[in-house]
């Protein structure tokens, strides 16, 4: 049973010539609900582990040492909490994948923003830059009626295709940097520039 306390990397990543993983970095004691994972959850977490290792080898300037890859279809690289009008919202720069639709992507996810103040502020100020500096097909998803919204760019990509890993990692890193170049500065100042709650 001791082996259950370690992340079991599957042959997909162990046999990839582009990735060499350090098991010792991720041998923490999991919570009770993390011990038994489905195959897709294991594959997803292994993919994020491999990507973090890839970033470390490229001397990525952002501090990624405390990022813990999880079983989920997204991986948060950077997050910021913004408080205004007695409301606490979180803004996250995420990597994202969809196993069934075979998509990968980068997104800016905004949670607990029911009045869409953050989303509308960013769209008013950065929409043009997002088209020019990220991609003209970037999706601004306001998600009316929900407390969350997102800005995302996705492409076709099967994260289980080991021969495509290096290409996917290079793409994710490149577009993560583009998202940072457009959104990180305005996100850092949202608490100073957001309007008061609409009446």
Backbone as a ProteinNet text record, in pm:
[ID]
protein_1_A
[PRIMARY]
XXXXXXXXXXXXXXXXXXXXXXXXXXXXXXXXXXXXXXXXXXXXXXXXXXXXXXXXXXXXXXXXXXXXXXXXXXXXXXXXXXXXXXXXXXXXXXXXXXXXXXXXXXXXXXXXXXXXXXXXXXXXXXXXXXXXXXXXXXXXXXXXXXXXXXXXXXXXXXXXXXXXXXXXXXXXXXXXXXXXXXXXXXXXXXXXXXXXXXX
[TERTIARY]
80.5	0	84	211	294.1	306.6	301.4	312.5	197.9	85.2	-28.8	-1.7	100.1	130.9	225.4	253.9	338.7	262.6	292.3	230.2	285.6	196.2	238	236.7	353.6	364.1	345.6	262.4	235.6	340.7	332.1	432.2	434.4	320.9	313.1	422.2	435.6	532.1	670.2	675.7	805.7	886.1	816.4	885.3	903.6	860	872.8	1016.9	1079.1	1217.6	1229.6	1118.6	1125.2	1116.3	1075.2	1042.5	1117.8	1183.6	1244.3	1192.3	1115.4	1045.2	1122	1104.6	1166.1	1059.2	1050.9	947.1	960.5	1082.3	1102.4	1036.2	1013.4	951.5	803.6	743.1	598.4	557.5	633	605.1	534.4	458.1	387.6	275.5	235.4	127.9	-5.7	-80.4	-205.4	-318.5	-417.5	-536.3	-613.4	-708.6	-780.6	-849.2	-904.7	-977	-884.8	-752.1	-658.4	-587.3	-607.8	-530.9	-570.8	-700.5	-748.7	-801	-730.8	-768.3	-804.1	-890.2	-918.5	-796.8	-795.6	-682.5	-669.1	-779.6	-772.1	-722.8	-759.5	-709.5	-558.9	-513.7	-369.8	-296.5	-350.3	-287.5	-281.8	-390.6	-395.1	-289.5	-281.5	-183	-40.6	-17.9	115.2	153	55.1	79.2	121.7	51.8	87.2	222.9	253.7	386.3	494.3	472.4	569.6	584.9	474.6	483.1	560.2	537.1	610.8	760	794.3	934	991.4	911.5	954.6	982.7	894.1	915.7	1041.5	1064.2	1182.5	1310.8	1309.4	1428.7	1452.5	1349.7	1365.1	1396.3	1419.2	1446	1336.3	1214.4	1098.3	1105.4	1085.8	1107.8	1008.7	888.8	789.4	820.6	797.9	821.1	715.4	757.9	664.8	695.4	784.3	829.5	718.6	616	510	384.7	390.3	275.8	269.1	155.7	138.4	41	87.5	-2.8	-112	-234.3	-348.8	-409.7	-519.8	-586.4	-681.6	-699	-803.2	-761.2	-858.9	-830.2	-770.5	-744.8	-676.3	-560.2	-463	-349.5	-329.4	-342.2	-326.1	-178.2	-131.2	8.1	26	-73.4	-65	-205.9	-224.1	-356.4	-342.6	-446.7	-449.4	-590.2	-597.9	-726.2	-746.4	-863.2	-896.1	-1019.2	-1013	-1124.8	-1178.9	-1309.5	-1376	-1524.4	-1586.9	-1729.8	-1761.5	-1670.7	-1689.2	-1699.6	-1643.7	-1648.2	-1506.1	-1477.8	-1344.5	-1349	-1281.9	-1278.1	-1138.3	-1132	-1001.9	-982.6	-862.7	-826.4	-711.8	-728.8	-630.2	-583.9	-454.4	-397.7	-384	-464.3	-470.1	-426.7	-368.5	-357.3	-476	-518.9	-648.4	-641.2	-712.6	-723.4	-860.3	-900.9	-1027.5	-998.5	-1006.1	-964.7	-1058.4	-1189.1	-1283.9	-1284.5	-1279.1	-1279	-1139.3	-1037.3	-898.7	-858.2	-865	-827.8	-730.2	-641.8	-559.1	-572.3	-544.1	-559.8	-501.2	-506.9	-467.7	-587.2	-611.9	-726.9	-696	-768.3	-775.4	-914	-917	-1044.6	-1073.5	-1193	-1234.1	-1348.9	-1331	-1435.8	-1491.4	-1615.9	-1685.7	-1689.5	-1734.4	-1749.4	-1887.4	-1993.9	-2129.7	-2171.9	-2118.5	-2153.9	-2063	-1969.1	-1878.6	-1795.2	-1765.2	-1687.3	-1545	-1483.6	-1347.3	-1344.6	-1435	-1439.9	-1461.6	-1559	-1590.1	-1475.9	-1410.4	-1294.6	-1184.3	-1154.9	-1049.8	-1086.8	-1211.5	-1251.9	-1247.1	-1287.7	-1285.8	-1143	-1046.9	-910.5	-815.4	-844.3	-746	-798.4	-922.1	-978.6	-894.2	-863.2	-784.7	-646.4	-582.6	-450.7	-456.5	-565	-576.3	-586.2	-653.2	-664.4	-530.5	-458.4	-334	-215.6	-211.3	-92.4	-108.4	-232	-253.1	-300.2	-425.7	-476.8	-614.2	-643.4	-771.8	-889.3	-862.8	-969.4	-985.3	-923.3	-939	-1086.1	-1132.2	-1273.2	-1292.2	-1377.6	-1414.7	-1551.6	-1552.7	-1673.7	-1725.7	-1824.8	-1876.9	-1958	-2020.2	-2095.1	-2200.5	-2288.1	-2394.8	-2479.6	-2518.8	-2598.1	-2513.8	-2382.5	-2293.2	-2199.5	-2137.4	-2047.5	-1905.8	-1883.5	-1749.8	-1753.1	-1636.6	-1619.5	-1477.5	-1451.3	-1316.5	-1281.1	-1151.4	-1093.6	-1002.1	-1024.8	-954	-915.6	-805.8	-766.9	-730.2	-792.9	-776	-744.6	-672.5	-644.6	-661.5	-664.4	-671.6	-542.6	-556.6	-439.6	-480.5	-425.7	-454	-341.1	-369.1	-262.8	-209.3	-276.8	-229.9	-139.1	-120.9	-37.2	108.3	186.3	320.9	412.8	389.9	474.9	450.6	345	309.6	340.6	398.1	418	505.9	617.6	709.7	643.5	571.8	502.3	394.7	318.6	215.2	274.9	381.3	443.1	497	557.7	609.6	495.8	384	267.2	209.4	191.5	135.4	223.2	351.6	444	436.3	435.9	432.9	306.4	190.9	66	41.6	96.5	91.4	165.8	280.7	357.1	280.7	208.4	128.2	15.1	-49.7	-155	-98.7	17.7	80.5	112.8	162.6	203	84.3	-33.5	-152	-224.2	-237.4	-330.6	-266.5	-141	-87.6	-84.4	-43.1	-36.8	-175.4	-272.7	-405.9	-470.7	-445.4	-498.8	-442	-315.1	-249.8	-308.4	-374.2	-425.7	-578.2	-643.7	-790.2	-851.1	-791.6	-850.3	-844	-756.5	-743.8	-828.6	-866.7	-930.6	-1073.5	-1119.5	-1255.6	-1358.4	-1469.2	-1577.3	-1648.9	-1729.5	-1812.1	-1923.1	-1984.3	-2087.7	-2202.9	-2248.2	-2361	-2489.3	-2572.2	-2701.1	-2810.1
-120.9	0	126.2	115	235	298.8	217.4	272.7	365.2	349.4	437.3	579.1	601.3	734.6	808.8	748	812.4	822.9	927.3	942.2	834.7	756.8	650.4	702.6	720.9	774.3	660.9	686.1	580.7	576.8	472.3	452.6	567.2	633.9	743.9	845.9	890.4	995.1	938.8	821.8	764.5	734.3	701.5	665.5	783	901.4	1016.9	1067	1081.8	1129.6	1276.5	1350.3	1492.4	1519.5	1420.8	1446.4	1350.3	1404	1321.9	1373.4	1292.9	1339.8	1307.4	1391.7	1372.2	1329.8	1200	1149.4	1206.3	1234.4	1281	1415.7	1491.8	1623.7	1614	1499.6	1488.9	1366.3	1332.7	1211.4	1244.2	1351.9	1390.5	1293.9	1296.5	1211.5	1267.5	1194.4	1248.7	1243	1327.9	1320.7	1193.8	1158.7	1031.5	1019.6	1131.2	1124	1135.4	1145.8	1153.7	1021.2	921.5	798.7	718.4	703.4	624.5	718.5	722	807.8	721.8	775.1	707.2	719.5	642.3	647.4	786.1	846.9	978.3	1082.9	1068	1160.5	1144.3	1020.4	996.1	1053.3	1027.9	1077.8	1230.8	1292	1437.9	1492.8	1435.8	1484.3	1460.1	1346.4	1319.5	1421.5	1460.7	1560.4	1692.7	1735	1861.9	1852.9	1739.1	1720.4	1736.8	1672.7	1680.9	1823.8	1896.6	2035	2122.3	2105.2	2181.6	2150.8	2024.2	1987	2055.8	2062.7	2129.3	2277.3	2345.8	2486.6	2505.8	2417.2	2429.6	2419.6	2333.9	2316.2	2435.3	2514.6	2631.8	2757.1	2740	2854.1	2958.5	2911.3	3000.5	3108.6	3236.6	3346.1	3351.9	3298.1	3300.4	3192.2	3220.6	3121.6	3011.7	2893.5	2781.8	2670.3	2696.7	2590.7	2540.1	2623.3	2582.8	2532.7	2522.9	2471.4	2319.6	2269.4	2125.4	2073.1	1996.6	1941.8	1855.8	1872.5	1800.3	1713.3	1647.9	1557	1629.2	1760.6	1833.1	1870	1911.3	1941.9	2081.2	2149.3	2277.7	2278.9	2366.6	2386.2	2535.4	2582.9	2724.8	2758.3	2851.1	2893.1	3017.4	3103.9	3228.3	3270	3315.9	3362.7	3488.4	3569.9	3693.3	3712.4	3752.2	3782.9	3934	3976.7	4118.9	4145.3	4245	4279.6	4417.7	4425.6	4553.8	4535.7	4643.7	4638.3	4522.1	4497.2	4387.7	4252.1	4241.2	4116.2	4072.1	3944.9	3891.4	3802.4	3845.2	3769.6	3715	3604.2	3544.7	3544.4	3581.2	3583	3484.9	3388.5	3282.3	3272.5	3255.2	3220.5	3068.6	3003.5	2857.1	2799.4	2681.1	2594.1	2499.2	2451	2382.8	2274.1	2164.1	2060	1994.3	1936.5	1863.3	1730.9	1622.5	1492.7	1440.7	1460.9	1407.4	1488	1619.7	1704.9	1719.1	1669.6	1676.5	1821.3	1901.4	2042.6	2074.2	2169.4	2227.4	2378.8	2448.4	2592.5	2664.9	2796.5	2886.1	2975.2	3004.5	3086.9	3178.6	3289.2	3375.1	3351.2	3292.4	3254.9	3348.7	3406.4	3501.9	3440.1	3421.6	3361.9	3463.5	3440.5	3525.5	3671.7	3690.6	3825.2	3833.7	3824.9	3814.5	3935.3	4052.2	4172.4	4195.1	4105.7	4109	4236.6	4293.4	4415.9	4393.1	4283.9	4255.8	4222.3	4135.2	4095.7	4217.7	4300.4	4416.6	4517.1	4532.7	4622.5	4574.5	4444.7	4391	4400.7	4372.3	4377.8	4520.7	4615.1	4755.1	4802.7	4752.2	4803.4	4715.3	4584.8	4494	4410.4	4432.5	4350.3	4360.4	4481	4500.8	4438.2	4457.2	4397.4	4245.1	4188	4042.2	3986.4	4058.7	4014.3	4026.3	4135	4161.8	4084.1	4068.5	4011.9	3864.4	3817.1	3674.8	3602.7	3622.8	3562.5	3621.2	3638.2	3696.6	3605.9	3477.4	3383.4	3363.8	3447.9	3437.1	3453.8	3379.3	3380.2	3458.3	3560.9	3636.5	3584	3502	3432.5	3497.6	3584.7	3660.2	3571.6	3470.8	3371.7	3439.4	3514.9	3584.9	3486.6	3529	3444.4	3357.2	3357	3281.1	3376.8	3327.2	3410.4	3414.4	3335.2	3326.7	3372.3	3399.9	3429.9	3391.5	3387.8	3349	3412.8	3422.4	3463.2	3349.2	3289.2	3165.2	3157	3088.2	3052	2904.3	2827.8	2682.8	2637.1	2525.9	2464.4	2313.9	2245.4	2099.6	2042.7	1944.1	1880.5	1766.4	1649.4	1531.3	1515.6	1541.8	1538.5	1396.9	1296.3	1158.5	1115	1201.4	1168.7	1202.6	1101.3	1127.2	1188.7	1158.9	1215.3	1364.2	1416.1	1557	1639.9	1577.5	1645.9	1770.2	1757.3	1870.9	1988.9	1961.3	2066	2131.3	2049.8	2103.7	2189.4	2141.7	2216.8	2350.4	2349.9	2473.5	2571.2	2518.9	2604.2	2660.4	2576	2621.6	2728.8	2707.4	2804.9	2937.4	2928.7	3050.2	3131.6	3063.3	3137.8	3179.4	3106.5	3153.4	3286.1	3296.4	3420.4	3533.6	3501.6	3604.6	3653.3	3561.5	3601.3	3691.6	3656.3	3740.2	3878.3	3883.3	4011.6	4106	4050.8	4134.4	4163	4061.4	4073.2	4088.9	4051.6	4050	4189.8	4291	4425.3	4480	4475.9	4526.1	4446.4	4315.1	4234.1	4280.3	4319.4	4362	4490.7	4569.3	4698.8	4706	4592.5	4596.1	4657.6	4632.4	4684.1	4836.5	4897.5	5043.3	5109.2	5034.4	5093.7	5049	4946.6	4897.9	5000.3	5011.6	5100.7	5040.9	5121.9	5070	4984.1	4904.1	4810.9	4882.4	4825.5	4886.4	4875.1	4977.6	4977.8	4938.8
0	0	0	39	41.9	-94.7	-199.2	-333.4	-367.7	-296.4	-323.2	-279.5	-200.2	-151.5	-244.8	-355.7	-454.7	-585.9	-659	-790.9	-883.2	-939.5	-1029	-1172.8	-1229	-1364.1	-1464.5	-1563.4	-1660.1	-1770.7	-1853.1	-1956.8	-2056.7	-2073.8	-2169.9	-2144.6	-2019.4	-1987.9	-1956.7	-1896.4	-1863.5	-1988.8	-2097.3	-2220.5	-2315.3	-2274	-2361.3	-2361.3	-2477.2	-2480.5	-2441.5	-2443.5	-2412	-2262.8	-2183.7	-2044	-1953.6	-1852.4	-1748.3	-1615.7	-1545.5	-1426.6	-1299.2	-1199.5	-1069.8	-970.5	-943.8	-854.1	-714.1	-670	-533.7	-508.8	-614.5	-598.3	-567.8	-597.4	-586.7	-506.1	-402.8	-325.3	-194.5	-192.7	-71.5	-35.7	87	136	90.1	8.6	-45.9	55.5	32.3	116.2	83.5	167.9	154.2	19.5	-30.5	-157.3	-278.1	-256.5	-367.2	-392.5	-303.5	-314.7	-438	-460.7	-573.9	-682.2	-794.3	-905.5	-1025.5	-1110.2	-1236.2	-1326.2	-1433.6	-1526	-1587.6	-1626.1	-1688.9	-1589.2	-1461.4	-1359.9	-1339.5	-1337.4	-1328.1	-1449	-1568.3	-1690	-1690.3	-1643	-1638.6	-1543.3	-1424	-1327.5	-1376.9	-1440.7	-1494.6	-1602.1	-1682.6	-1787	-1726.1	-1619.4	-1554.9	-1486.5	-1427.2	-1367.4	-1474.1	-1588	-1696.1	-1745.8	-1751.4	-1799.4	-1700.8	-1571.1	-1471.4	-1480.4	-1498	-1516.5	-1640.2	-1744.5	-1868.4	-1842.6	-1770.2	-1739.1	-1655.6	-1559.4	-1475.1	-1556.7	-1657	-1739.6	-1832.4	-1856.9	-1942.2	-1861.8	-1729.4	-1641	-1650.2	-1640.1	-1650.3	-1542.7	-1578.8	-1483.2	-1367.9	-1386.7	-1279.4	-1177.5	-1050.1	-944.7	-952.2	-995.2	-1010.3	-911	-816.1	-725.5	-633.6	-608.7	-516.2	-587	-718.6	-792.9	-775.9	-730.6	-710.2	-815.4	-911.9	-1014	-951.9	-1000.2	-948.1	-1058.1	-1023.5	-1116.8	-1210.6	-1191	-1262	-1404.5	-1486.1	-1625.4	-1642.9	-1532.8	-1541.4	-1442.7	-1470.2	-1380.7	-1362.5	-1240.1	-1211.4	-1196.6	-1279.2	-1276.8	-1189.9	-1190.5	-1112.6	-1075.5	-952.2	-910.7	-826.1	-829.2	-751.6	-697.4	-571.5	-509.8	-509.2	-554.4	-560.9	-475.1	-391.6	-303.6	-340.2	-357.4	-380.1	-347.7	-303.3	-268.9	-174	-80	15.8	-52.1	-171.5	-246.6	-277.9	-259.4	-285.6	-408.9	-512.1	-637.6	-659.6	-732.8	-764.7	-916	-957.6	-1098.9	-1117.7	-1207.3	-1224	-1368.9	-1387	-1516.8	-1517.9	-1600.2	-1601.6	-1735.2	-1728.9	-1845.3	-1839.7	-1954	-1960.9	-2066.5	-2042.7	-2145.4	-2138.5	-2249.5	-2257.4	-2326.3	-2249.8	-2302.3	-2411.6	-2396.4	-2494.3	-2623.7	-2610.2	-2729.6	-2789.1	-2716.7	-2761.7	-2789.7	-2683.5	-2690.5	-2578.2	-2603.1	-2498.3	-2508.6	-2398.5	-2404.5	-2285.2	-2294	-2185.6	-2157.2	-2030.2	-1995.5	-1878.3	-1875.9	-1758.2	-1699.1	-1579.2	-1517.7	-1401.7	-1401.8	-1298.8	-1220.9	-1090.6	-1008.4	-909.5	-870.1	-773.5	-817.9	-940.9	-997.2	-1063.1	-983.6	-1040.7	-1122.6	-1090.4	-1166.2	-1286	-1307.5	-1423.7	-1429	-1314.1	-1311.7	-1361.9	-1319.3	-1362.9	-1510.6	-1552.7	-1693.3	-1782.6	-1749.8	-1833.5	-1833.6	-1719.2	-1711.8	-1805.2	-1800.9	-1885.9	-2033.4	-2064.2	-2205.4	-2258.4	-2178	-2220.1	-2248.6	-2169.3	-2179.3	-2258.6	-2267.1	-2326.1	-2441.8	-2483.8	-2591.5	-2719.3	-2758.9	-2881.4	-2869.7	-2754.3	-2733.5	-2737.9	-2685.3	-2685	-2826.3	-2914.7	-3053.8	-3126.1	-3098.3	-3169.2	-3112.9	-2980.3	-2917.8	-2879.6	-2867.4	-2836.1	-2962.2	-3000.9	-3123.6	-3154.2	-3279.4	-3318.7	-3282.7	-3256.8	-3222	-3071	-2991.1	-2846.1	-2809.6	-2711.4	-2672	-2541.8	-2548	-2428.1	-2383.7	-2279.5	-2235.8	-2106.6	-2121.5	-2007	-1912.3	-1965.6	-1886.4	-1798.6	-1863	-1790.9	-1711.5	-1592.3	-1505	-1412.7	-1433.2	-1346.4	-1273.4	-1169.8	-1090.4	-1148	-1250.4	-1309.8	-1454.7	-1508.6	-1650.5	-1688.3	-1817.9	-1860.6	-1993.4	-2013.9	-2142.3	-2183.4	-2298.7	-2330.1	-2476.7	-2499.7	-2635	-2635.7	-2726.3	-2730	-2872.9	-2880.1	-3009.4	-2996.1	-3109.3	-3108.2	-3050.9	-2962	-2904.1	-2812.8	-2836.8	-2754.1	-2653.9	-2527.5	-2427.7	-2402.2	-2453.9	-2440.3	-2555	-2653	-2768	-2735.9	-2696.7	-2645.4	-2750.7	-2877	-2981	-3002.5	-2940.8	-2957.8	-2833.3	-2729.7	-2602.3	-2614.5	-2680.3	-2688.2	-2758.9	-2865.2	-2938.5	-2851.5	-2775.9	-2688.4	-2577.6	-2515.9	-2406.8	-2456.4	-2573.3	-2630.7	-2658	-2708.1	-2735.9	-2606	-2505.2	-2377.9	-2314.4	-2314	-2256.9	-2333.3	-2465.9	-2546.6	-2525.2	-2521.7	-2505.8	-2361.5	-2265.8	-2127.7	-2116	-2180.1	-2178.1	-2247	-2353.6	-2420.3	-2330.1	-2259.3	-2165.8	-2056.6	-2005.4	-1903.6	-1959	-2080.7	-2137.4	-2154.1	-2179.5	-2200	-2068.6	-1982.2	-1869.6	-1730.8	-1713.3	-1576.9	-1514.7	-1589.6	-1533.5	-1499.9	-1591.8	-1553.9	-1441.7	-1436.9	-1327.6	-1193.8	-1193.5	-1069.8	-1014.2	-1100.7	-1056.3	-1056.5	-1066.7	-1073.4	-948.7	-832.3	-708.1	-701	-781.9	-781.8	-889.5	-990	-1106.5	-1132.1	-1059.2	-1082.9	-1037.1	-1110.4	-1067.1	-948.4	-883.9	-775.4	-832.5	-747.3	-790.9	-857.7	-967.1	-1038.2	-958.8	-965	-895.5	-993.8
[MASK]
+++++++++++++++++++++++++++++++++++++++++++++++++++++++++++++++++++++++++++++++++++++++++++++++++++++++++++++++++++++++++++++++++++++++++++++++++++++++++++++++++++++++++++++++++++++++++++++++++++++++

